[in-house]
Amino acid sequence: MPPAFSEAERARITEQLLATATHLFSTQGLRKTSLDELTAPAGIAKTSFYAFFTCKEDLYFEAALRQNEEVRRRVIGEGLHQGADTRDALRRFLRATVRELDTNPLYRRLMSHPEEMEAVAARLTPERMAAAGGGPMADLVAFLGERLDGDPHVLLGVLRAVLLTPLHAGHLGADLYPAVMERLIDAVAEGLTS
């Protein structure tokens, strides 16, 4: 039976597990990260892990959930909702999301490895998954449905296609990548709103 932890110990260990998980899941992914790697920095035994999270996928979900509001604020609040018009809003959203992909390793991992979130969803209850509230993409689908003609899910697919480009920036070259992204963002925003 895992030992009982004080409130202060629980808070410290939870934060350490989340920090370690964010780093390891971002760099190694869900499958390649072991419980030993997650628990060692927190100074707890593998069996004690289950006093904090139901499974490794629960920890992954919590790490992503902790970032969800900040990501939403940056890409939706400061991006999409600050546009002067629909075209400007789409440009701002895409630029903010590209910045997020370039600077936030866990968000980048979630976008580049959707099978990991599928594995998480398979292990967690629907009620637990509902805690994410749909994330920034739910806000975007609502925006697209209100502002643009066409199936919002098809339009979302077009925007997701643009957001795959940062995942292949190395193929474009560091010198060309920023200019390519700007032209691509402008072309898609203009094309969707003309």
C-alpha positions in Angstrom: 0.0 0.0 0.0 1.4 3.4 -0.9 2.3 5.7 2.0 0.0 8.5 3.0 1.3 11.9 1.9 0.7 15.3 3.6 -1.0 18.0 1.5 2.3 19.8 1.0 4.0 16.5 -0.2 1.1 15.8 -2.5 1.3 19.2 -4.0 5.1 19.0 -4.5 5.0 15.5 -5.9 2.2 16.3 -8.3 4.0 19.4 -9.6 7.2 17.3 -10.0 5.3 14.6 -11.8 3.7 17.1 -14.2 7.0 18.9 -14.9 8.8 15.6 -15.6 5.9 14.4 -17.7 5.7 17.5 -19.7 9.4 17.2 -20.6 9.5 13.5 -21.2 6.2 13.2 -23.1 7.3 16.2 -25.3 10.7 14.6 -26.1 10.0 10.8 -26.0 6.3 10.5 -26.3 3.8 8.5 -24.3 4.8 4.9 -25.1 8.6 5.4 -24.7 8.3 7.1 -21.3 8.4 4.7 -18.4 6.9 5.0 -14.9 10.4 4.8 -13.5 11.4 7.8 -15.5 8.3 9.7 -14.3 8.6 8.8 -10.6 12.4 9.0 -10.0 12.6 12.8 -10.0 9.6 13.0 -7.6 11.3 10.6 -5.3 8.5 8.1 -5.1 8.1 4.5 -5.9 6.2 3.3 -9.0 3.4 2.0 -6.8 3.0 5.4 -5.2 2.4 6.9 -8.7 -1.2 5.6 -8.5 -1.9 7.7 -5.4 -1.6 10.7 -7.8 -2.8 9.5 -11.2 -4.8 6.6 -12.4 -2.4 5.7 -15.2 0.3 7.2 -17.4 -2.3 8.5 -19.8 -4.1 10.4 -17.0 -0.8 12.2 -16.3 -0.3 13.0 -20.0 -3.8 14.4 -20.1 -3.3 16.5 -17.0 -0.1 17.9 -18.4 -1.9 18.9 -21.6 -4.9 20.2 -19.7 -2.7 22.4 -17.6 -1.4 24.1 -20.7 -4.8 24.3 -22.4 -6.0 27.6 -20.9 -2.7 29.4 -21.7 -2.7 28.0 -25.3 -6.3 29.0 -25.7 -5.5 32.5 -24.4 -2.6 32.9 -26.8 -4.1 31.4 -30.0 -7.8 32.3 -29.5 -8.0 35.3 -27.2 -4.9 37.1 -28.4 -5.0 35.6 -31.9 -8.4 34.9 -33.4 -10.5 37.3 -31.3 -8.2 40.3 -31.9 -8.6 40.4 -35.6 -10.1 43.5 -37.3 -12.0 41.3 -39.6 -12.3 37.6 -40.5 -9.2 37.6 -42.7 -7.1 39.3 -40.1 -8.5 37.0 -37.4 -7.5 33.9 -39.3 -4.0 35.4 -39.9 -3.6 36.2 -36.3 -4.8 32.7 -35.2 -2.4 31.0 -37.6 0.6 33.1 -36.6 -0.2 32.6 -32.9 -0.6 28.8 -33.4 2.7 28.6 -35.4 4.4 30.5 -32.6 3.0 27.9 -30.2 4.2 25.0 -32.3 7.6 26.6 -32.5 8.0 27.3 -28.8 5.8 24.8 -26.9 7.2 21.2 -27.2 4.1 19.5 -25.6 1.7 21.3 -27.9 3.9 20.4 -30.9 3.9 16.8 -29.8 0.1 16.7 -29.5 -0.2 18.1 -33.1 2.5 15.9 -34.6 1.4 12.6 -32.8 -2.4 12.5 -32.7 -2.2 8.8 -31.9 -1.0 9.7 -28.4 -4.2 11.7 -27.6 -6.2 8.8 -29.1 -4.3 6.4 -26.7 -5.1 8.8 -23.8 -8.8 9.0 -24.8 -9.0 5.2 -24.9 -7.8 4.9 -21.3 -9.7 7.7 -19.7 -13.5 8.0 -19.0 -15.5 10.3 -21.2 -16.2 12.5 -18.2 -12.4 13.0 -17.6 -11.9 13.7 -21.3 -14.7 16.3 -21.2 -12.5 18.3 -18.7 -10.6 19.6 -21.8 -13.7 21.5 -23.0 -12.9 20.9 -26.6 -9.7 23.0 -26.5 -8.8 25.8 -28.8 -10.1 23.9 -31.9 -13.7 23.9 -30.6 -13.5 27.7 -30.4 -12.1 27.8 -34.0 -14.9 25.5 -35.4 -17.5 27.8 -33.8 -15.8 30.9 -35.3 -15.5 29.3 -38.8 -19.2 28.2 -38.7 -20.3 31.8 -37.9 -18.0 33.7 -40.3 -17.3 31.6 -43.3 -19.3 29.7 -45.9 -18.7 26.0 -46.1 -18.4 23.1 -43.8 -16.5 24.3 -40.7 -14.8 20.9 -40.4 -13.4 21.1 -44.0 -12.3 24.7 -43.2 -10.6 23.4 -40.0 -8.9 20.8 -42.1 -7.5 23.5 -44.4 -6.1 25.4 -41.3 -4.7 22.1 -39.9 -2.9 21.5 -43.2 -1.2 24.9 -42.8 -0.3 24.0 -39.2 1.5 20.9 -40.4 4.1 23.0 -42.1 6.0 24.0 -38.9 6.5 20.3 -38.3 8.5 20.1 -41.5 10.3 23.4 -41.2 13.7 21.6 -41.5 12.8 20.6 -45.0 12.2 24.2 -46.0 15.4 25.5 -44.5 15.8 27.9 -41.6 16.3 30.8 -43.9 13.1 30.2 -46.0 10.8 28.9 -43.3 9.6 32.3 -41.9 8.9 33.8 -45.3 7.2 30.6 -46.5 4.9 30.6 -43.4 4.0 34.2 -43.9 3.1 33.7 -47.6 1.2 30.5 -46.8 -0.8 32.1 -44.0 -1.7 35.1 -46.1 -2.7 32.9 -49.1 -4.9 30.7 -47.0 -6.5 33.5 -45.0 -7.2 35.4 -48.2 -8.5 32.3 -50.0 -10.9 31.3 -47.3 -12.4 34.8 -46.9 -12.6 36.0 -50.6 
